[in-house]
Amino acid sequence: MKRIGVLISGGGTNLQALIDKQGSVIKSGEIVCVCSNRSDAYGLERAKKAGIPTRVIRKNADCGGDDAEFNHRICAYMKEMDVDVIVLAGFLAILGGELLTEYADRIINIHPSLIPSFCGDGFYGLKVHEAALSYGVKVTGATAHLVNEITDGGRILLQKAVYIEDGDTPELLQKRVMEQAEWIILPEAVEMVCKQI
């Protein structure tokens, strides 16, 4: 079994999808730790309820705002927990340096659009769905991809389309993309990577 570390920043709905799919979709790995860059992230509660160890590493409060130190501390925690695969489940910080080197081709992210649309620097959370609606696209979705030094630029693992409906708001669209795409393909992508290692 490969050991999975999950990085979160908020509510942890994608983390919950991973926890719920352990043993059914995710058969080649298990979540061994959750790390958040925010101490108030509800995802930490989800992890604790599931009996998963957690740690908070904040870039400003703990690392003096230093990117390299932030990445180093996350990397050190992943190694301490003997992690094989890292999953970004709504992690709102850009990774780099040592972490990307140590875990090359082993960091998975879920992005709430069909890359290459509405991705890259500045496209996260509701901003992605606002952009899709203002552009007038009829189909959006989610993409599970590997992480490299380019924001949302790593190799695509899986994509799933979601149709935009009349009367959609960014909030409604966000919820539907999560339910119909993110929560389905993220566990599948995690299983793919765990099996390949």
N, C-alpha and C positions, 0 to 999 in steps of 0.2 A: 504493500500500500504506500502510495506517495503521500507525503505530508504537505498539507496546504495551509498557507498563511493568507488571511484576508485583510485588506486595508480598507478602512471606511472613514467617512467624514460626517455622516448624518444618520437618518432614520434606520438604515440597514435593511431596506426591503429586499435588495438583491442578495444581501447576506442571508436573509431568512429563506429566500428561494434556494440558495445553496444548501443550507442546513436541511431544508425539507426534502431535497433531492438526494441526500447522502444515502447510499445503499440501493437506490432505485436507478437513477441516472448516473450519479457519480459512484462508480463501483471500484475504481482503481486508485482512489485517494480518500483522505479524510481531513477535515479541518482541524488543525491542532492549535491555532491561535488567531486572534483578531487584534489588529493594531489600529488605533484612531489618532488623527491629528487634532481632534477636538474632544475635550473631556466631557462635554455635554451631549455627545452623539448617542442617540437612543439605541443605535446598533450595538453599543457596548452592553446594554441590558439584554438584548436578544442573545448575544453570545453567552452572557452569564447564565441565562435561563437554560441554555443548551449545554452548560457545563464546559464551555470553551474558555481557556485562559485569555486574558486581555491585557493590553498595555496602551497607555496614552503617551505619544511623543509629539509635542507641539513645536513647530519650527521657531516661533518667536519666543515663547515662554521658556522652552527647554534648550533651545539651540542658538539663542541670541540672533535669530533671523538668518542664520548661516545655512545656505542650501547644502553645502558639502557635509556639514555636521549632521543636518537633518537626515540626509540620505544614509550617512554612516550609521547613525543610531538605529534607523529602521533595519538596515542590512544586518547589523549586529544582533538585533532581536530575532530576525528571521533565522540567522545561523544558530543562535542560542536555542531556538525551538526546532532546529534541524529540519527546516522547511525546504521542500523540493520545488514547489510551485507557488507563486504569489498571484492572488487575484485582487484586482482593484474593483471594488463594488461600491461605486459612488464615492471614490476617493478624490477630493478636490484639491490636489496638490500635484505639481509636476515633479516626477522622479528624474534622477540623473546620476551621473558619476558612478561611484562604486556599486550601487544597487543594480544599475543596468548592466554593468560588466559582470558582476557575480551571478546574476540571474538572467543572462541573455537567453532569449527564446523560451523563458519560463515565467514571464509576467504577462497575465491576461487582463485586458480591460474590456468593459462593456460601454459602448457609446450609443446614445439614443438617436441615431440617424443612420441612413444607409451611406456609409463612407464610400466615395469622397465628398458627398454632400454635407454641408453644415457641420464641419469638423475643423479641428485645429485650434490654435490659440483663441481663447475667449468664448469658444462654443462649449458650454456645459449646462446641465440642468435645464431649467425652463427656457433659457436663451436659445437652445437648439430648436425647441418646438415653436417658439415665437418666430424664428427665422423661417422655418418650414411653412408656417401659416402665412406669413407676410409675403413670401415668394410665390405662394399659390400652388405648390406641388400637390399632386393628388395621392401620392404614395410616399410614405416615410417608413420608418422601421428602426431596427437596431442592428449593431455590428459588434461581434466579439472579435477582438484582434490582439495580436501580440504587441507588447510595448517596446518601443525603441526611443532614440533621442529626439525624434520628431513627434510633436503632439498629434496623437491619433494617426501616426504614420506607419505603424508596424503591420506585418503581414496579417491579412484578414483570415480568420478561421471560419466564421459562420455569419450569415446575415438572414434576417427575416423581415419581410415587408408587412406594413400595417397601412390600411387605407385611411385617408383623411375623410371625415364625414362633415356634412353641412352643420354649421353651428359649433364646430370644435373651437374650444379655447385652448391656450397653451396647457392649462392644468388638466383638462379632459384628455387631450392628446397624450400628455405625459403619462397619465394613468393607463391609457389603453396600450401605449407602446411598451410599458413595463409588463402589463398582464399578458399581452399577445406576442411579445417578442423577447424582451430582456430576460424575464424569468424562465423562459424556455431555452434560449440558446446559450445563456451563460453557463448553466450546469453542463450542457452538452459539450461546450468548448473546454471546460475544465476537465471533463472525462477524456476528451481527445488528447489533450496535452499530457495528462497523467499517464495515459496508455503509451504515448510515444516515447516517453523518457526511459 
